[in-house]
Amino acid sequence: MSIRKRIALVTGADGGIGKAVVDLFLEKGWYVIGVDRHQKEMEKKDGFIYISADISDPEQMEEIFDQIKEFNPVLDAVINNAAIQISKPLLETSSEEWDLTMASNLRSVFLGAKLAHPFFLAAGGGAIVNVSSVHAIATSANISAYAASKGGLLALTRAMAIEFAADNIRVNALLPGAVDTPMLRKSMNRGQFGGDQIQSRLDNLANKTVNGRIGTPQEIAQSIYFLADNTQSSFMTGQALVVDGGATARLSTE
């Protein structure tokens, strides 16, 4: 009797962490459905299907799952990784920017959970991994909308874990710290890191972690896989796993 290959849905699949997650799940023998708003075709890989869609749009969210159903009616893991970041002072953040951040980072996870639920039931259960951020528990200036969305995602994770437990669906959150991604490099312009060049700002940021360096997308992908894989984290649900090089372990007054 052949064993069915597990299937994972990964949003933000064309981003720094997303690409690493796709590659790792494929390496582990999963089928992967990647979603990103970029129109370009991603690199073709065996076992990988790419859907171009904007998860901030409820109608496009429904279209995503309609396309998934044509491929297979089951899902074993959903990795809610896609996010946007507005880097500006609260007083300069528009209502439109606030709403777009919440729609992209928080509402999409709520809608995705509802739409993915029948797929999990068909699979007999599964795992949802919500990629939150250390900004959910300790934040900084000029990133309020992002921090609020990631804090909300942490609370949503707990609520989903409680409601979905009876269906054998585990829900956990991963809180990455500073990871070398295009999003991080873009945020270097907020002015809190010092230095004239991007690299010097990255170095200053790295020095603030206990490990003395910035994380890699591959390291975050390994942690996401741990939470998604029922053979490794079967007794974990409703939890927040911080992977930040020790940044939040150190007092800011030290």
C-alpha positions as CSV (number, residue, x, y, z in Angstrom):
1,M,0.0,0.0,0.0
2,S,1.5,3.3,-1.1
3,I,1.7,6.2,1.4
4,R,0.1,9.4,0.2
5,K,2.5,12.4,-0.1
6,R,1.7,15.2,2.3
7,I,0.5,18.5,0.8
8,A,1.4,21.9,2.2
9,L,0.1,25.4,1.2
10,V,2.7,28.2,1.7
11,T,1.7,31.8,1.3
12,G,4.4,34.4,0.5
13,A,6.1,31.7,-1.4
14,D,8.3,34.1,-3.4
15,G,9.7,35.9,-0.4
16,G,12.9,35.2,1.5
17,I,11.5,32.9,4.1
18,G,8.8,31.6,1.7
19,K,11.3,30.3,-0.8
20,A,13.3,28.6,1.9
21,V,10.1,26.9,3.3
22,V,9.1,25.7,-0.2
23,D,12.5,24.2,-0.8
24,L,12.6,22.5,2.6
25,F,9.2,20.9,2.3
26,L,10.0,19.7,-1.2
27,E,13.2,18.2,0.1
28,K,11.2,16.4,2.8
29,G,9.0,14.8,0.1
30,W,5.9,17.0,0.3
31,Y,3.8,18.4,-2.5
32,V,3.9,22.2,-2.1
33,I,1.3,24.8,-3.3
34,G,2.9,28.2,-3.2
35,V,0.9,31.4,-3.3
36,D,2.3,34.9,-3.9
37,R,0.9,38.1,-5.4
38,H,3.8,38.4,-7.9
39,Q,2.6,37.7,-11.4
40,K,5.8,36.2,-12.6
41,E,6.1,32.5,-12.8
42,M,8.3,31.0,-10.1
43,E,11.0,28.5,-10.8
44,K,9.5,25.2,-11.9
45,K,10.2,22.4,-9.5
46,D,8.9,18.8,-9.2
47,G,6.0,18.6,-6.8
48,F,5.5,22.4,-6.7
49,I,2.5,24.3,-8.0
50,Y,2.4,28.2,-8.0
51,I,-0.7,30.3,-7.7
52,S,-0.5,34.0,-8.3
53,A,-3.0,35.8,-6.0
54,D,-3.4,38.6,-3.5
55,I,-4.4,37.2,-0.2
56,S,-5.6,40.6,1.0
57,D,-8.6,40.2,-1.4
58,P,-11.3,37.8,0.0
59,E,-12.4,36.9,-3.5
60,Q,-8.9,35.9,-4.5
61,M,-8.6,33.8,-1.3
62,E,-11.6,31.8,-2.4
63,E,-10.2,31.4,-5.9
64,I,-7.0,30.0,-4.4
65,F,-8.8,27.2,-2.6
66,D,-10.9,26.5,-5.7
67,Q,-7.7,25.9,-7.6
68,I,-6.3,23.8,-4.8
69,K,-9.4,21.6,-4.9
70,E,-8.8,20.9,-8.6
71,F,-5.4,19.6,-7.6
72,N,-6.3,17.7,-4.5
73,P,-9.1,18.0,-1.9
74,V,-6.7,17.5,1.1
75,L,-4.2,19.7,2.9
76,D,-1.8,18.5,5.6
77,A,-0.3,21.9,6.5
78,V,-0.9,25.5,5.8
79,I,2.0,28.0,6.4
80,N,0.7,31.5,6.7
81,N,3.8,33.3,5.8
82,A,2.8,36.2,3.6
83,A,2.9,39.7,5.1
84,I,3.5,43.3,4.3
85,Q,5.2,45.9,6.4
86,I,4.5,49.6,6.6
87,S,7.5,51.4,8.0
88,K,6.5,54.9,9.1
89,P,5.4,56.8,12.2
90,L,1.9,56.1,13.5
91,L,0.9,59.7,12.9
92,E,1.9,59.4,9.2
93,T,0.2,56.0,8.7
94,S,-3.0,56.3,6.6
95,S,-6.2,54.4,7.2
96,E,-5.7,52.7,3.9
97,E,-2.2,51.5,4.9
98,W,-3.5,50.3,8.2
99,D,-6.4,48.4,6.6
100,L,-4.2,46.9,3.9
101,T,-1.7,45.6,6.6
102,M,-4.6,44.0,8.6
103,A,-6.1,42.5,5.5
104,S,-2.8,41.1,4.3
105,N,-1.3,39.9,7.6
106,L,-4.4,39.1,9.8
107,R,-7.7,38.8,7.9
108,S,-6.1,36.5,5.3
109,V,-5.2,34.0,8.0
110,F,-8.8,34.1,9.4
111,L,-10.3,33.6,6.0
112,G,-7.7,30.9,5.0
113,A,-8.5,28.9,8.2
114,K,-12.1,28.8,7.2
115,L,-11.4,27.9,3.6
116,A,-8.7,25.3,4.5
117,H,-10.8,23.6,7.2
118,P,-12.6,21.1,4.9
119,F,-9.3,20.2,3.3
120,F,-7.9,19.4,6.8
121,L,-11.0,17.3,7.6
122,A,-10.5,15.3,4.4
123,A,-6.9,14.6,5.4
124,G,-7.9,13.6,8.9
125,G,-6.2,16.6,10.5
126,G,-3.1,18.6,10.0
127,A,-1.2,21.7,11.1
128,I,-1.4,25.5,10.7
129,V,1.7,27.5,11.2
130,N,1.2,31.2,11.5
131,V,4.4,33.2,10.9
132,S,4.0,36.1,13.4
133,S,7.0,38.2,14.5
134,V,8.9,39.2,17.6
135,H,7.2,42.5,17.0
136,A,4.1,40.8,18.5
137,I,5.8,40.8,22.0
138,A,8.5,43.5,21.8
139,T,8.5,46.2,19.1
140,S,10.1,49.5,18.1
141,A,9.2,52.9,16.6
142,N,7.6,53.4,13.2
143,I,6.2,50.0,12.6
144,S,2.9,50.1,14.5
145,A,0.5,48.6,11.9
146,Y,2.8,45.6,11.4
147,A,3.3,45.1,15.1
148,A,-0.4,45.3,15.7
149,S,-1.2,42.8,13.0
150,K,1.4,40.3,14.3
151,G,0.1,40.7,17.8
152,G,-3.4,40.0,16.6
153,L,-2.0,36.9,14.8
154,L,-0.7,35.6,18.1
155,A,-4.1,35.8,19.7
156,L,-5.8,34.4,16.7
157,T,-3.4,31.4,16.8
158,R,-4.5,30.6,20.3
159,A,-8.2,30.9,19.5
160,M,-7.8,28.7,16.4
161,A,-5.9,26.1,18.3
162,I,-8.8,25.8,20.8
163,E,-11.5,25.6,18.2
164,F,-9.7,23.2,15.8
165,A,-8.4,20.8,18.4
166,A,-11.4,18.5,18.1
167,D,-10.7,18.1,14.4
168,N,-7.1,17.1,15.0
169,I,-5.8,20.4,13.6
170,R,-2.8,21.9,15.5
171,V,-2.2,25.6,15.3
172,N,1.0,27.3,16.3
173,A,2.8,30.5,15.7
174,L,6.5,31.2,14.8
175,L,8.0,34.5,15.9
176,P,11.1,35.2,13.9
177,G,13.5,38.0,14.9
178,A,15.9,39.7,12.5
179,V,16.2,37.5,9.4
180,D,18.1,38.5,6.3
181,T,15.2,38.9,3.8
182,P,14.2,41.6,1.4
183,M,11.6,42.9,3.9
184,L,14.3,43.3,6.6
185,R,16.6,45.2,4.2
186,K,13.8,47.5,3.2
187,S,13.1,48.2,6.8
188,M,16.6,49.4,7.4
189,N,15.5,52.8,6.3
190,R,13.5,53.4,9.5
191,G,16.6,55.1,11.1
192,Q,16.9,53.1,14.3
193,F,20.0,51.1,13.4
194,G,22.5,53.8,12.5
195,G,25.1,53.6,9.8
196,D,25.1,55.1,6.3
197,Q,25.0,51.8,4.3
198,I,22.6,48.9,4.5
199,Q,25.4,46.5,5.5
200,S,26.5,48.7,8.3
201,R,22.9,48.9,9.6
202,L,22.6,45.1,9.3
203,D,25.8,44.7,11.3
204,N,24.6,47.1,14.0
205,L,21.3,45.1,14.2
206,A,23.2,41.8,14.4
207,N,25.3,43.1,17.3
208,K,22.0,43.6,19.3
209,T,21.2,39.9,19.3
210,V,22.6,37.5,21.8
211,N,24.0,35.3,19.0
212,G,25.6,38.3,17.4
213,R,24.2,37.7,14.0
214,I,21.1,37.9,11.8
215,G,19.2,34.7,11.1
216,T,18.9,33.0,7.7
217,P,15.6,32.1,5.9
218,Q,16.7,28.5,6.0
219,E,16.9,28.5,9.8
220,I,13.4,29.9,10.0
221,A,12.2,27.3,7.5
222,Q,13.5,24.5,9.7
223,S,11.5,25.8,12.7
224,I,8.4,26.1,10.5
225,Y,8.8,22.6,9.4
226,F,9.2,21.4,13.0
227,L,5.8,22.9,13.8
228,A,4.1,21.6,10.7
229,D,5.4,18.0,11.0
230,N,3.2,15.9,13.2
231,T,6.0,13.5,13.9
232,Q,8.1,16.2,15.6
233,S,5.6,18.6,17.3
234,S,2.4,16.4,17.8
235,F,1.9,17.6,21.4
236,M,2.2,21.3,20.5
237,T,-0.7,23.6,19.8
238,G,-1.6,27.2,20.6
239,Q,2.0,28.0,21.2
240,A,4.3,30.8,20.2
241,L,7.9,29.7,19.2
242,V,10.4,32.6,19.3
243,V,13.4,32.2,17.0
244,D,15.3,35.4,17.3
245,G,18.9,34.7,18.2
246,G,18.1,35.7,21.7
247,A,17.2,39.3,20.9
248,T,14.1,39.3,23.2
249,A,16.1,37.6,26.0
250,R,18.2,40.7,26.7
251,L,17.0,43.7,28.7
252,S,16.9,46.9,26.6
253,T,18.5,48.7,29.5
254,E,21.5,46.4,29.5
